[in-house]
Amino acid sequence: MSTQVPRLLAGLVDDAAVFPPGSATLPDAVTAHRRHRAAWYADLVGPLLLPASAIAAGELSGLVDPAEGFVIGLIGDTGIDRLPTALSLLPPHGVTARQVEVAVAKRGEDPQPGLTELVKLAEQWRDIQVYAEIPLTFGLMGGLDTVAEARAGGLPIAAKFRTGGLAAELFPTPVELAAVICACRDRELPFKLTAGLHHAIRHRDPETGFTHHGFANVLAATLAATEGAEVAAVAELLAATDPVRVVERVRAHRDAERPLWAGYGSCSISDPLTDLARLGLVNGGFEK
């Protein structure tokens, strides 16, 4: 049995172990991330995501051997203006930031001022992938235009969206998410997602009553969008709760590079891995 992660799934899941609801301690997260990087499913896993506040507080001290080449994604929980300081604190630990992710506005705010500030920083970080988290509210399409223009100008910048949270309104409907995916497709703009993508197939959480998007649904929907499907057809795939149609489309593209969708952050690596194994999309000796 092959233990290779299909090319389509490479780097799909960033390790967000320290973030809720997992909320692992930083020492535990670093240790577990090393284990993931050495496991048979290592190709599935992106960098360990760490908040800028933890870096600024010196919480990495003593956890990483400068010689090991530890790679992270930096989450700008302290705001755009403090990102340079957090980045400057990584080299003494021998840590490299592969990507920076930061919200450019709160829900209901104009994203343009934050995007202007972030684009200026991205001009200085041409070896770091930057993700601008744009709320799915006021100013969204204009924000996408700004990011797409900066990317077309050569900057390593892309979009990021939230697909869940602690309130029902933080979960976009299938049509809303489909519209965003198609908007990114039309602008040739890669995107990343975060929050709520706990399992492969769309499902209702019995504890909260919230209906969550499935990450396999998102993958199938993105594949359809890049093949020319419009919002209604993309939304149908996002809304599907029967895994057959979703899995068939994903399996048909398993050897291709994943288009448009950069991936998502998950506080658990074992949960998506388990779902992928149950759906027959990965094979191998399972480890948590």
C-alpha positions as a LaTeX table, in Angstrom:
\begin{tabular}{lrrr}
\hline
Residue & $x$ (\AA) & $y$ (\AA) & $z$ (\AA) \\
\hline
Met1 & 0.00 & 0.00 & 0.00 \\
Ser2 & 1.37 & 3.39 & $-0.94$ \\
Thr3 & 2.04 & 5.83 & 1.87 \\
Gln4 & 2.39 & 8.80 & $-0.45$ \\
Val5 & 0.09 & 11.76 & 0.08 \\
Pro6 & $-1.49$ & 12.64 & $-3.27$ \\
Arg7 & $-0.09$ & 15.72 & $-4.96$ \\
Leu8 & $-3.52$ & 17.37 & $-4.76$ \\
Leu9 & $-3.37$ & 17.29 & $-0.95$ \\
Ala10 & 0.23 & 18.45 & $-0.50$ \\
Gly11 & 0.48 & 21.13 & 2.20 \\
Leu12 & $-3.30$ & 21.29 & 2.57 \\
Val13 & $-3.39$ & 21.48 & 6.38 \\
Asp14 & $-1.33$ & 24.02 & 8.32 \\
Asp15 & $-0.67$ & 23.07 & 11.94 \\
Ala16 & $-2.69$ & 25.48 & 14.11 \\
Ala17 & $-2.37$ & 23.42 & 17.30 \\
Val18 & $-1.90$ & 26.40 & 19.62 \\
Phe19 & $-5.13$ & 28.07 & 18.50 \\
Pro20 & $-8.65$ & 27.29 & 19.81 \\
Pro21 & $-10.33$ & 24.94 & 20.17 \\
Gly22 & $-7.16$ & 22.81 & 20.46 \\
Ser23 & $-5.19$ & 25.43 & 22.42 \\
Ala24 & $-2.07$ & 23.30 & 22.85 \\
Thr25 & 0.83 & 24.74 & 24.80 \\
Leu26 & 3.69 & 25.98 & 22.65 \\
Pro27 & 6.15 & 23.30 & 23.88 \\
Asp28 & 3.61 & 20.55 & 23.14 \\
Ala29 & 2.81 & 22.05 & 19.74 \\
Val30 & 6.48 & 22.22 & 18.72 \\
Thr31 & 7.08 & 18.62 & 19.81 \\
Ala32 & 3.97 & 17.37 & 17.99 \\
His33 & 4.87 & 19.35 & 14.86 \\
Arg34 & 8.27 & 17.64 & 14.70 \\
Arg35 & 6.43 & 14.32 & 14.88 \\
His36 & 4.11 & 15.32 & 12.05 \\
Arg37 & 7.06 & 16.40 & 9.92 \\
Ala38 & 8.67 & 12.97 & 10.37 \\
Ala39 & 5.50 & 10.94 & 9.78 \\
Trp40 & 4.35 & 9.20 & 6.59 \\
Tyr41 & 1.76 & 11.95 & 6.05 \\
Ala42 & 4.31 & 14.80 & 6.35 \\
Asp43 & 3.51 & 16.05 & 2.84 \\
Leu44 & $-0.04$ & 16.84 & 3.98 \\
Val45 & 1.16 & 19.22 & 6.69 \\
Gly46 & 2.14 & 22.85 & 6.24 \\
Pro47 & 4.06 & 24.98 & 8.76 \\
Leu48 & 3.29 & 25.36 & 12.44 \\
Leu49 & 1.22 & 28.53 & 12.86 \\
Leu50 & 2.29 & 30.70 & 15.77 \\
Pro51 & 0.87 & 34.01 & 17.02 \\
Ala52 & 3.07 & 37.09 & 16.90 \\
Ser53 & 2.21 & 37.72 & 20.55 \\
Ala54 & 3.90 & 34.46 & 21.57 \\
Ile55 & 7.01 & 35.32 & 19.57 \\
Ala56 & 7.15 & 38.80 & 21.10 \\
Ala57 & 6.83 & 37.28 & 24.58 \\
Gly58 & 9.88 & 35.08 & 23.96 \\
Glu59 & 7.94 & 31.85 & 24.23 \\
Leu60 & 10.08 & 30.14 & 21.57 \\
Ser61 & 13.19 & 30.46 & 23.71 \\
Gly62 & 14.79 & 27.08 & 24.32 \\
Leu63 & 12.22 & 25.16 & 22.28 \\
Val64 & 13.99 & 25.08 & 18.93 \\
Asp65 & 17.52 & 24.08 & 17.97 \\
Pro66 & 18.81 & 26.83 & 15.64 \\
Ala67 & 20.36 & 24.10 & 13.48 \\
Glu68 & 17.10 & 22.27 & 12.76 \\
Gly69 & 15.69 & 24.79 & 10.29 \\
Phe70 & 12.31 & 25.14 & 11.97 \\
Val71 & 9.68 & 26.76 & 9.74 \\
Ile72 & 6.53 & 28.55 & 10.92 \\
Gly73 & 3.65 & 30.64 & 9.70 \\
Leu74 & 3.32 & 33.90 & 11.63 \\
Ile75 & $-0.20$ & 34.96 & 12.63 \\
Gly76 & $-0.44$ & 38.69 & 13.21 \\
Asp77 & $-2.64$ & 38.70 & 16.30 \\
Thr78 & $-0.90$ & 41.89 & 17.48 \\
Gly79 & $-1.81$ & 43.81 & 14.34 \\
Ile80 & $-0.15$ & 44.72 & 11.06 \\
Asp81 & 2.16 & 47.36 & 12.52 \\
Arg82 & 3.88 & 44.93 & 14.91 \\
Leu83 & 4.61 & 42.22 & 12.35 \\
Pro84 & 8.12 & 43.51 & 11.52 \\
Thr85 & 9.12 & 43.28 & 15.18 \\
Ala86 & 7.86 & 39.70 & 15.49 \\
Leu87 & 9.69 & 38.70 & 12.30 \\
Ser88 & 12.93 & 40.24 & 13.58 \\
Leu89 & 12.79 & 38.01 & 16.67 \\
Leu90 & 12.78 & 34.75 & 14.70 \\
Pro91 & 16.35 & 34.56 & 13.24 \\
Pro92 & 18.10 & 34.33 & 16.65 \\
His93 & 16.14 & 31.10 & 17.20 \\
Gly94 & 17.04 & 29.77 & 13.77 \\
Val95 & 13.35 & 29.97 & 12.83 \\
Thr96 & 12.09 & 30.97 & 9.38 \\
Ala97 & 8.66 & 32.41 & 8.61 \\
Arg98 & 7.30 & 30.87 & 5.41 \\
Gln99 & 4.15 & 32.94 & 5.54 \\
Val100 & 2.55 & 35.85 & 7.38 \\
Glu101 & $-1.22$ & 36.01 & 7.94 \\
Val102 & $-3.02$ & 39.01 & 9.35 \\
Ala103 & $-6.51$ & 40.52 & 9.44 \\
Val104 & $-6.71$ & 43.83 & 7.60 \\
Ala105 & $-10.05$ & 44.88 & 9.10 \\
Lys106 & $-12.79$ & 43.84 & 11.49 \\
Arg107 & $-16.22$ & 42.82 & 10.23 \\
Gly108 & $-18.01$ & 45.87 & 8.86 \\
Glu109 & $-14.83$ & 47.94 & 8.50 \\
Asp110 & $-13.33$ & 49.14 & 5.23 \\
Pro111 & $-10.43$ & 46.77 & 4.45 \\
Gln112 & $-8.59$ & 49.26 & 2.22 \\
Pro113 & $-6.54$ & 51.12 & 4.87 \\
Gly114 & $-5.24$ & 47.84 & 6.30 \\
Leu115 & $-4.54$ & 46.47 & 2.84 \\
Thr116 & $-2.56$ & 49.59 & 1.94 \\
Glu117 & $-0.42$ & 49.13 & 5.05 \\
Leu118 & 0.08 & 45.41 & 4.43 \\
Val119 & 0.97 & 45.83 & 0.77 \\
Lys120 & 3.74 & 48.26 & 1.78 \\
Leu121 & 5.17 & 45.62 & 4.11 \\
Ala122 & 4.82 & 42.89 & 1.49 \\
Glu123 & 7.04 & 44.97 & $-0.77$ \\
Gln124 & 9.80 & 44.41 & 1.80 \\
Trp125 & 9.08 & 40.68 & 2.30 \\
Arg126 & 9.35 & 39.30 & $-1.21$ \\
Asp127 & 10.52 & 35.91 & 0.11 \\
Ile128 & 7.54 & 35.51 & 2.47 \\
Gln129 & 4.01 & 34.61 & 1.40 \\
Val130 & 1.57 & 37.16 & 2.81 \\
Tyr131 & $-2.13$ & 36.41 & 3.42 \\
Ala132 & $-4.48$ & 39.34 & 3.88 \\
Glu133 & $-7.48$ & 38.22 & 5.93 \\
Ile134 & $-10.48$ & 40.07 & 4.54 \\
Pro135 & $-13.90$ & 39.93 & 6.28 \\
Leu136 & $-16.75$ & 38.53 & 4.21 \\
Thr137 & $-18.65$ & 41.77 & 4.65 \\
Phe138 & $-18.40$ & 45.41 & 3.54 \\
Gly139 & $-15.71$ & 46.14 & 0.95 \\
Leu140 & $-14.90$ & 42.49 & 0.16 \\
Met141 & $-14.78$ & 42.72 & $-3.64$ \\
Gly142 & $-12.83$ & 45.96 & $-3.61$ \\
Gly143 & $-10.40$ & 44.32 & $-1.20$ \\
Leu144 & $-9.95$ & 41.38 & $-3.56$ \\
Asp145 & $-9.25$ & 43.81 & $-6.39$ \\
Thr146 & $-6.53$ & 45.47 & $-4.32$ \\
Val147 & $-4.87$ & 42.18 & $-3.42$ \\
Ala148 & $-5.10$ & 40.90 & $-6.99$ \\
Glu149 & $-3.53$ & 44.09 & $-8.32$ \\
Ala150 & $-0.64$ & 43.82 & $-5.86$ \\
Arg151 & $-0.13$ & 40.19 & $-6.76$ \\
Ala152 & $-0.20$ & 40.96 & $-10.47$ \\
Gly153 & 2.53 & 43.49 & $-9.74$ \\
Gly154 & 4.77 & 40.73 & $-8.43$ \\
Leu155 & 4.10 & 40.74 & $-4.69$ \\
Pro156 & 3.70 & 37.39 & $-2.90$ \\
Ile157 & 0.29 & 38.28 & $-1.47$ \\
Ala158 & $-2.99$ & 36.38 & $-1.45$ \\
Ala159 & $-6.35$ & 36.43 & 0.33 \\
Lys160 & $-7.58$ & 34.69 & 3.45 \\
Phe161 & $-11.14$ & 34.18 & 4.70 \\
Arg162 & $-12.84$ & 32.84 & 7.81 \\
Thr163 & $-15.34$ & 30.02 & 7.37 \\
Gly164 & $-16.48$ & 29.66 & 10.98 \\
Gly165 & $-16.29$ & 30.96 & 14.50 \\
Leu166 & $-18.24$ & 31.32 & 17.73 \\
Ala167 & $-21.39$ & 32.75 & 16.14 \\
Ala168 & $-23.67$ & 31.54 & 13.36 \\
Glu169 & $-23.09$ & 34.64 & 11.22 \\
Leu170 & $-19.39$ & 33.78 & 11.00 \\
Phe171 & $-20.20$ & 30.72 & 8.88 \\
Pro172 & $-20.74$ & 31.82 & 5.27 \\
Thr173 & $-23.53$ & 30.04 & 3.40 \\
Pro174 & $-22.59$ & 27.76 & 0.50 \\
Val175 & $-23.66$ & 30.48 & $-1.95$ \\
Glu176 & $-21.62$ & 33.15 & $-0.15$ \\
Leu177 & $-18.49$ & 30.99 & $-0.06$ \\
Ala178 & $-19.03$ & 29.90 & $-3.66$ \\
Ala179 & $-19.21$ & 33.55 & $-4.71$ \\
Val180 & $-15.90$ & 34.25 & $-2.96$ \\
Ile181 & $-14.21$ & 31.23 & $-4.57$ \\
Cys182 & $-15.43$ & 32.29 & $-8.01$ \\
Ala183 & $-14.36$ & 35.89 & $-7.37$ \\
Cys184 & $-10.85$ & 34.67 & $-6.54$ \\
Arg185 & $-10.91$ & 32.46 & $-9.61$ \\
Asp186 & $-11.86$ & 35.40 & $-11.82$ \\
Arg187 & $-8.96$ & 37.42 & $-10.38$ \\
Glu188 & $-6.48$ & 34.51 & $-10.52$ \\
Leu189 & $-6.04$ & 35.11 & $-6.78$ \\
Pro190 & $-5.04$ & 32.24 & $-4.46$ \\
Phe191 & $-6.78$ & 32.12 & $-1.11$ \\
Lys192 & $-6.47$ & 30.47 & 2.27 \\
Leu193 & $-9.24$ & 29.57 & 4.73 \\
Thr194 & $-9.40$ & 29.27 & 8.48 \\
Ala195 & $-11.87$ & 28.33 & 11.21 \\
Gly196 & $-14.67$ & 25.79 & 11.12 \\
Leu197 & $-13.18$ & 23.27 & 8.68 \\
His198 & $-13.00$ & 20.46 & 11.20 \\
His199 & $-14.03$ & 17.57 & 8.95 \\
Ala200 & $-13.95$ & 16.57 & 5.30 \\
Ile201 & $-17.69$ & 16.65 & 4.59 \\
Arg202 & $-20.25$ & 19.33 & 5.44 \\
His203 & $-21.88$ & 18.51 & 8.77 \\
Arg204 & $-23.82$ & 19.90 & 11.70 \\
Asp205 & $-22.05$ & 20.16 & 15.05 \\
Pro206 & $-24.40$ & 18.58 & 17.60 \\
Glu207 & $-22.99$ & 20.70 & 20.45 \\
Thr208 & $-23.33$ & 24.15 & 18.85 \\
Gly209 & $-25.93$ & 23.48 & 16.18 \\
Phe210 & $-23.71$ & 25.24 & 13.62 \\
Thr211 & $-23.34$ & 23.68 & 10.19 \\
His212 & $-19.69$ & 23.52 & 9.19 \\
His213 & $-18.18$ & 23.50 & 5.73 \\
Gly214 & $-16.22$ & 20.39 & 4.84 \\
Phe215 & $-12.67$ & 20.78 & 3.60 \\
Ala216 & $-13.22$ & 18.10 & 0.94 \\
Asn217 & $-16.31$ & 20.03 & $-0.19$ \\
Val218 & $-14.17$ & 23.15 & $-0.50$ \\
Leu219 & $-11.56$ & 21.25 & $-2.49$ \\
Ala220 & $-14.15$ & 19.78 & $-4.87$ \\
Ala221 & $-15.86$ & 23.16 & $-5.23$ \\
Thr222 & $-12.57$ & 24.91 & $-5.98$ \\
Leu223 & $-11.70$ & 22.30 & $-8.60$ \\
Ala224 & $-15.09$ & 22.88 & $-10.22$ \\
Ala225 & $-14.64$ & 26.65 & $-10.13$ \\
Thr226 & $-11.23$ & 26.48 & $-11.80$ \\
Glu227 & $-12.80$ & 24.32 & $-14.51$ \\
Gly228 & $-15.31$ & 27.09 & $-15.25$ \\
Ala229 & $-18.28$ & 26.27 & $-13.00$ \\
Glu230 & $-20.28$ & 29.27 & $-11.84$ \\
Val231 & $-21.57$ & 30.14 & $-8.39$ \\
Ala232 & $-24.66$ & 27.90 & $-8.34$ \\
Ala233 & $-22.75$ & 24.75 & $-9.31$ \\
Val234 & $-19.90$ & 25.54 & $-6.93$ \\
Ala235 & $-22.41$ & 26.11 & $-4.11$ \\
Glu236 & $-24.00$ & 22.72 & $-4.77$ \\
Leu237 & $-20.68$ & 21.02 & $-4.07$ \\
Leu238 & $-20.16$ & 23.08 & $-0.93$ \\
Ala239 & $-23.64$ & 22.13 & 0.30 \\
Ala240 & $-23.30$ & 18.40 & $-0.39$ \\
Thr241 & $-23.50$ & 16.12 & 2.65 \\
Asp242 & $-23.24$ & 12.88 & 0.65 \\
Pro243 & $-19.51$ & 12.25 & 0.27 \\
Val244 & $-19.74$ & 10.27 & $-2.98$ \\
Arg245 & $-19.96$ & 13.19 & $-5.40$ \\
Val246 & $-17.37$ & 15.17 & $-3.50$ \\
Val247 & $-14.87$ & 12.33 & $-3.23$ \\
Glu248 & $-15.24$ & 11.34 & $-6.88$ \\
Arg249 & $-14.22$ & 14.79 & $-8.06$ \\
Val250 & $-11.30$ & 14.99 & $-5.62$ \\
Arg251 & $-10.05$ & 11.50 & $-6.51$ \\
Ala252 & $-10.16$ & 12.30 & $-10.22$ \\
His253 & $-7.64$ & 15.10 & $-9.66$ \\
Arg254 & $-5.47$ & 13.44 & $-6.99$ \\
Asp255 & $-2.28$ & 13.55 & $-9.10$ \\
Ala256 & $-2.65$ & 17.22 & $-10.09$ \\
Glu257 & $-1.35$ & 20.27 & $-8.29$ \\
Arg258 & $-4.06$ & 21.89 & $-6.14$ \\
Pro259 & $-5.34$ & 25.01 & $-7.90$ \\
Leu260 & $-6.23$ & 28.32 & $-6.26$ \\
Trp261 & $-6.80$ & 27.09 & $-2.67$ \\
Ala262 & $-3.57$ & 27.34 & $-0.69$ \\
Gly263 & $-5.01$ & 25.34 & 2.22 \\
Tyr264 & $-6.31$ & 25.96 & 5.71 \\
Gly265 & $-5.27$ & 25.97 & 9.35 \\
Ser266 & $-6.46$ & 23.20 & 11.66 \\
Cys267 & $-5.86$ & 22.82 & 15.38 \\
Ser268 & $-5.83$ & 19.05 & 14.76 \\
Ile269 & $-3.82$ & 17.15 & 12.19 \\
Ser270 & $-5.24$ & 13.76 & 13.14 \\
Asp271 & $-8.87$ & 14.77 & 12.47 \\
Pro272 & $-8.46$ & 15.69 & 8.79 \\
Leu273 & $-6.04$ & 12.81 & 8.32 \\
Thr274 & $-8.57$ & 10.36 & 9.75 \\
Asp275 & $-11.31$ & 11.69 & 7.49 \\
Leu276 & $-9.09$ & 11.49 & 4.42 \\
Ala277 & $-8.20$ & 7.89 & 5.25 \\
Arg278 & $-11.86$ & 6.93 & 5.79 \\
Leu279 & $-12.76$ & 8.44 & 2.43 \\
Gly280 & $-9.95$ & 6.53 & 0.73 \\
Leu281 & $-8.10$ & 9.71 & $-0.28$ \\
Val282 & $-4.86$ & 8.85 & 1.55 \\
Asn283 & $-3.23$ & 5.57 & 2.44 \\
Gly284 & $-0.60$ & 4.70 & 4.97 \\
Gly285 & 0.20 & 3.63 & 8.50 \\
Phe286 & $-1.94$ & 5.95 & 10.56 \\
Glu287 & $-0.37$ & 7.89 & 13.39 \\
Lys288 & $-1.92$ & 10.57 & 15.59 \\
\hline
\end{tabular}
